[in-house]
């Protein structure tokens, strides 16, 4: 089987989240391509994330964070294993940046 086989579908939790994802794709095309490939293939594999995957805690428990760029752009998501999809909850820059 090909290593590029798409195992998970990416879906967006809201219209605004989709717009934010598209904005990041335009701003950081190479980084977002890596992010997309990771989420479509192995969205929960910490080793394959190159230290970009974090499990959020506290009120965000259950949400995973993929660091698109170090200390700035990130994607928050949940994995729906049953339906083989990744639900994007947030895509954007760190709120402390602004």
C-alpha positions as CSV (number, residue, x, y, z in Angstrom):
1,X,0.0,0.0,0.0
2,X,1.1,3.5,-0.7
3,X,2.4,5.7,2.1
4,X,0.3,8.5,0.7
5,X,-3.0,6.6,1.0
6,X,-5.5,8.9,2.6
7,X,-7.0,7.2,5.6
8,X,-8.8,10.1,7.2
9,X,-10.9,12.8,5.7
10,X,-10.5,16.4,7.0
11,X,-13.7,18.1,7.9
12,X,-14.2,21.6,9.5
13,X,-16.1,22.3,12.6
14,X,-17.3,25.7,11.3
15,X,-17.2,27.9,8.2
16,X,-14.9,30.3,10.1
17,X,-12.5,27.4,10.9
18,X,-12.4,26.5,7.2
19,X,-11.6,30.1,6.2
20,X,-8.8,30.2,8.8
21,X,-7.4,26.9,7.4
22,X,-7.4,28.4,3.9
23,X,-5.7,31.5,5.1
24,X,-2.9,29.5,6.7
25,X,-2.6,27.5,3.5
26,X,-2.1,30.7,1.5
27,X,0.4,32.1,4.1
28,X,2.3,28.9,4.8
29,X,1.8,26.5,1.9
30,X,4.6,24.1,2.6
31,X,4.0,23.8,6.3
32,X,0.2,23.4,5.7
33,X,0.9,20.7,3.1
34,X,2.9,18.8,5.8
35,X,0.1,19.3,8.3
36,X,-2.6,18.0,5.8
37,X,-0.6,14.9,5.0
38,X,0.0,14.2,8.7
39,X,-3.7,14.6,9.5
40,X,-4.9,12.5,6.6
41,X,-2.5,9.6,7.3
42,X,-1.5,9.4,11.0
43,X,-3.3,12.1,13.0
44,X,-2.6,10.5,16.4
45,X,1.0,9.2,15.9
46,X,3.3,11.3,18.1
47,X,6.5,9.9,16.5
48,X,5.4,10.8,13.0
49,X,4.5,14.3,14.0
50,X,8.2,15.3,14.5
51,X,7.3,16.7,17.9
52,X,4.5,18.8,16.6
53,X,1.6,16.9,18.3
54,X,0.3,17.9,21.7
55,X,-2.6,16.7,23.8
56,X,-4.4,19.7,25.3
57,X,-5.4,19.7,28.9
58,X,-7.9,21.3,31.2
59,X,-11.0,22.6,29.5
60,X,-9.5,21.6,26.1
61,X,-8.9,18.0,27.1
62,X,-9.6,15.6,24.2
63,X,-8.4,18.1,21.6
64,X,-5.1,17.5,19.8
65,X,-2.8,20.4,18.7
66,X,-0.6,20.2,15.7
67,X,2.1,22.9,15.6
68,X,2.2,24.1,12.0
69,X,5.1,26.4,12.9
70,X,7.1,26.5,16.1
71,X,5.4,28.7,18.7
72,X,2.9,30.3,16.4
73,X,0.5,28.7,13.9
74,X,-1.4,25.7,15.1
75,X,-4.3,23.4,14.3
76,X,-6.7,22.1,16.9
77,X,-8.6,18.9,16.1
78,X,-10.3,15.8,17.3
79,X,-10.1,12.4,15.6
80,X,-13.3,10.5,14.9
81,X,-11.9,7.0,14.5
82,X,-15.3,5.4,13.7
83,X,-16.0,7.7,10.7
84,X,-12.3,8.0,9.8
85,X,-12.2,11.7,9.9
86,X,-10.3,14.5,11.5
87,X,-12.6,17.4,12.7
88,X,-10.7,20.7,12.7
89,X,-11.8,22.9,15.6
90,X,-9.4,25.8,15.2
91,X,-6.7,26.8,12.7
92,X,-4.6,29.9,13.2
93,X,-1.9,31.8,14.9
94,X,-1.3,31.7,18.6
95,X,-3.6,34.1,20.3
96,X,-0.7,35.7,22.2
97,X,0.9,36.8,18.9
98,X,-1.5,39.7,18.6
